[in-house]
Amino acid sequence: QVQLVESGGGLVQAGGSLRLSCAASGSIFTINAMGWYRQAPGKQRELVALYISGGSTNYADSVKGRFTISRANAKDTVYLQMNSLKPEDTAVYYCNARTLVSSSWGQGTQVTVSS
């Protein structure tokens, strides 16, 4: 069982930056991938960035070159550095952790980008 707690959301002007953090606890040694998803009002939840154990990453086309996902050496925290934010990045951002047998979600953190 993995528990996740996100932090770092907030209100920022377009062009600004935010850094989201996701702290994992519990059976962190079983995690094989961690990622960030987002859900805007009236839209489906979508993948933003994925960090796969071993170091490979994957990004949505809409955030490539602006967002960077990283994971702490202790493997219990994943970060999302968001630069050059746009109003269309406004959403609730959720952290996700996957094991071979489960998928865990955090409670979400609101990111609002004003124009």
Backbone torsions as a table, in degrees:
resi	resn	phi	psi	omega
1	GLN	NA	133.0	-179.8
2	VAL	-121.7	133.9	174.9
3	GLN	-112.4	143.2	-176.1
4	LEU	-129.2	138.4	175.8
5	VAL	-131.9	120.6	180.0
6	GLU	-94.5	156.5	173.2
7	SER	-155.5	164.1	172.9
8	GLY	107.8	-3.7	178.5
9	GLY	-71.5	175.0	179.1
10	GLY	161.7	-166.5	-179.8
11	LEU	-105.7	131.3	-179.2
12	VAL	-143.7	151.8	176.4
13	GLN	-79.2	155.3	176.8
14	ALA	-55.5	136.8	-176.6
15	GLY	93.3	-12.0	-179.0
16	GLY	-83.0	-173.9	-176.1
17	SER	-132.7	151.5	171.9
18	LEU	-142.8	153.9	174.7
19	ARG	-125.5	121.0	177.4
20	LEU	-96.7	145.1	176.4
21	SER	-124.5	147.7	177.1
22	CYS	-135.8	113.8	-179.7
23	ALA	-98.3	126.0	179.6
24	ALA	-102.8	145.5	174.6
25	SER	-141.2	167.3	-177.1
26	GLY	95.4	-134.8	-174.7
27	SER	-85.0	62.1	-174.4
28	ILE	-67.3	-22.2	-179.0
29	PHE	-70.3	-12.8	179.8
30	THR	-92.9	-6.0	-176.7
31	ILE	-72.2	130.3	176.0
32	ASN	-114.0	-7.1	174.5
33	ALA	-160.1	143.4	173.2
34	MET	-131.7	145.3	-177.5
35	GLY	-152.9	171.9	175.9
36	TRP	-117.4	133.5	175.3
37	TYR	-123.0	162.7	175.9
38	ARG	-142.3	154.4	178.7
39	GLN	-138.8	117.1	176.0
40	ALA	-91.5	158.0	-179.6
41	PRO	-55.8	129.6	178.3
42	GLY	77.4	5.1	-178.2
43	LYS	-121.5	162.0	177.1
44	GLN	-77.5	155.7	175.3
45	ARG	-67.5	136.9	-177.8
46	GLU	-131.6	151.7	176.9
47	LEU	-71.9	134.0	174.9
48	VAL	-103.0	-52.5	-177.3
49	ALA	-155.5	147.5	-176.8
50	LEU	-133.3	136.3	175.3
51	TYR	-119.2	117.9	-178.1
52	ILE	-102.3	135.8	-179.9
53	SER	-52.3	131.9	-171.4
54	GLY	112.6	-19.8	171.4
55	GLY	107.5	-4.9	-179.9
56	SER	-76.6	150.0	-178.5
57	THR	-130.8	159.5	179.2
58	ASN	-144.4	139.5	-176.6
59	TYR	-130.3	149.5	169.3
60	ALA	-66.7	146.1	-179.0
61	ASP	-57.1	-34.2	-175.2
62	SER	-68.9	-15.7	-177.4
63	VAL	-117.5	-4.4	-179.2
64	LYS	-57.9	134.0	-179.6
65	GLY	85.9	-11.4	179.8
66	ARG	-115.6	-35.4	-177.5
67	PHE	-109.0	147.9	176.4
68	THR	-135.4	127.3	176.1
69	ILE	-100.6	139.5	177.8
70	SER	-146.3	163.8	-177.9
71	ARG	-132.8	138.6	179.4
72	ALA	-66.7	152.0	180.0
73	ASN	-57.3	-32.5	179.5
74	ALA	-73.0	-8.1	175.8
75	LYS	65.7	13.2	179.9
76	ASP	-105.2	0.7	-179.5
77	THR	-139.4	136.2	174.4
78	VAL	-122.7	143.5	-176.1
79	TYR	-119.5	154.5	171.1
80	LEU	-131.2	106.7	175.9
81	GLN	-87.7	121.0	-176.4
82	MET	-116.4	115.1	179.5
83	ASN	-115.2	163.7	178.6
84	SER	49.3	48.3	-176.1
85	LEU	-64.8	146.0	-179.2
86	LYS	-120.8	155.8	177.9
87	PRO	-55.1	-32.4	179.6
88	GLU	-71.8	-6.8	173.0
89	ASP	-81.9	-6.4	179.4
90	THR	-61.5	125.0	-177.4
91	ALA	-178.0	171.9	166.1
92	VAL	-89.1	126.4	-178.5
93	TYR	-101.3	130.2	-177.8
94	TYR	-118.2	138.6	172.8
95	CYS	-90.8	144.3	179.5
96	ASN	-134.6	141.4	174.8
97	ALA	-129.6	133.1	-178.1
98	ARG	-116.7	138.4	168.2
99	THR	-116.9	-174.6	178.4
100	LEU	-65.3	-24.3	-172.1
101	VAL	-123.8	-1.3	-174.9
102	SER	-152.3	165.5	175.1
103	SER	-137.4	124.2	-176.9
104	SER	-115.1	147.0	-178.7
105	TRP	-124.3	146.4	170.1
106	GLY	-82.7	-178.5	-175.2
107	GLN	-83.0	-14.1	179.5
108	GLY	95.7	150.3	176.5
109	THR	-137.5	134.3	-175.0
110	GLN	-81.2	131.6	171.7
111	VAL	-119.4	123.3	179.6
112	THR	-124.2	124.3	-179.9
113	VAL	-113.3	117.9	-178.8
114	SER	-92.2	147.6	-178.2
115	SER	-89.9	NA	NA
